[in-house]
Amino acid sequence: MAMKISTTVITPDRVLYQGDVDFAVVQAYDGERGFLYNHIPLVSELGYGEVRMYRGDVIERMVVEGGIVEIRENELIVLAEVALKKEELNKQQIEKTLNDLLAQEKPEDFHERDMVAFEVKKLKERLKVAEK
């Protein structure tokens, strides 16, 4: 009997990954969560960061930005607001956008400052995945 987790990573507009994995790690809102065969049922809010799916010696990487993750009966579903495969990330473009954003003068409005900080956080997480 293969001890695999049936894994699906989807966004509202597409399926990014569907297959069996030995081990999966997702970025929850409060840190990473790892999932192995026969994990207890769990639903958690996703954070912003890397998802890794291990199949033997192969590691599939992507970045998620919000959503939920659920596992039950060896079925893992990652329903992300935004998700990008590592292959879709352009390191140079992310670095340029991040540097441009950091070079800007900080907005005076609190809400605008918060939005810029949020965007910086997302870009840094994308860059981490792109560099691997």
C-alpha positions in Angstrom: 0.0 0.0 0.0 1.4 3.3 -1.1 1.5 5.8 1.8 0.8 8.9 -0.2 -1.3 12.0 0.2 -3.6 13.0 -2.7 -2.7 16.7 -3.1 -4.5 19.5 -5.0 -3.4 23.1 -5.1 -6.0 25.4 -6.7 -6.9 29.0 -7.0 -10.2 30.5 -8.1 -9.1 30.4 -11.8 -6.9 27.3 -12.2 -5.4 24.0 -10.8 -1.7 24.4 -10.2 -1.0 20.9 -8.9 -2.7 17.6 -8.7 -1.0 14.4 -7.7 0.2 12.1 -4.9 3.0 13.2 -2.6 5.0 11.7 0.2 5.1 14.8 2.3 3.8 18.4 1.9 4.7 21.6 3.7 2.5 24.7 3.5 2.7 28.2 4.9 -0.1 28.7 7.3 -0.9 32.1 8.8 1.1 31.2 12.0 4.0 29.2 10.5 4.7 26.2 8.4 2.6 23.0 8.6 3.9 19.7 7.5 1.6 16.8 6.3 2.4 13.1 6.2 0.2 10.1 5.4 -2.6 9.6 8.0 -2.4 13.2 9.3 -5.2 14.1 11.6 -8.0 16.2 10.0 -7.2 19.9 10.0 -8.4 23.1 8.4 -6.1 26.2 8.7 -5.8 29.6 7.2 -2.9 30.0 4.7 -0.3 32.7 5.1 2.0 34.1 2.5 4.9 31.9 1.6 6.3 28.7 0.1 4.5 25.4 -0.4 6.7 22.4 -0.9 5.5 19.0 -2.1 7.9 16.0 -1.9 7.7 13.1 -4.3 10.7 10.9 -3.7 13.7 13.1 -4.6 11.6 15.7 -6.5 10.4 18.8 -4.7 7.7 20.9 -6.3 7.7 24.5 -5.1 5.2 27.3 -5.3 4.2 30.4 -3.4 0.8 31.0 -2.0 -0.8 34.2 -0.8 -3.7 33.6 1.5 -6.5 31.0 1.4 -7.2 27.8 3.3 -5.7 24.4 3.6 -7.5 21.2 4.6 -6.4 17.7 5.1 -8.6 14.7 5.9 -8.5 11.0 4.9 -5.1 11.5 3.2 -6.5 14.2 0.9 -4.8 17.6 1.1 -6.5 20.6 -0.6 -4.7 23.9 -0.8 -7.3 26.5 -1.9 -5.2 29.7 -2.4 -6.3 33.2 -3.2 -3.2 33.6 -5.3 -0.6 30.9 -6.1 2.3 30.8 -8.5 4.6 27.9 -9.5 8.3 28.5 -9.0 8.7 28.3 -12.8 6.3 31.3 -13.2 8.4 33.5 -10.9 10.9 35.9 -12.6 13.6 36.6 -10.0 14.9 39.7 -11.8 11.4 41.2 -12.2 10.6 40.6 -8.6 13.8 42.2 -7.4 13.3 45.2 -9.6 9.7 45.7 -8.4 10.8 45.2 -4.8 13.7 47.7 -5.1 11.4 50.2 -6.8 8.9 49.9 -4.0 11.5 50.2 -1.3 13.0 53.2 -2.9 9.8 55.1 -2.8 9.1 57.7 -0.2 6.9 56.2 2.6 3.3 57.3 2.2 2.0 59.6 5.0 -1.4 57.9 5.1 -1.4 54.9 7.5 -3.5 52.7 5.2 -1.2 53.4 2.2 1.9 52.6 4.3 0.2 49.3 5.4 -0.6 48.4 1.8 3.1 49.1 0.8 4.4 46.9 3.6 2.0 44.2 2.7 3.1 44.3 -1.0 6.8 44.2 0.2 6.1 41.1 2.3 4.5 39.3 -0.7 7.4 40.2 -3.0 9.9 39.0 -0.5 8.1 35.6 -0.2 8.0 35.3 -4.0 11.7 36.1 -4.2 12.6 33.4 -1.6 10.9 30.8 -3.8 12.3 32.2 -7.0 15.9 31.9 -5.6 15.6 28.2 -4.8 
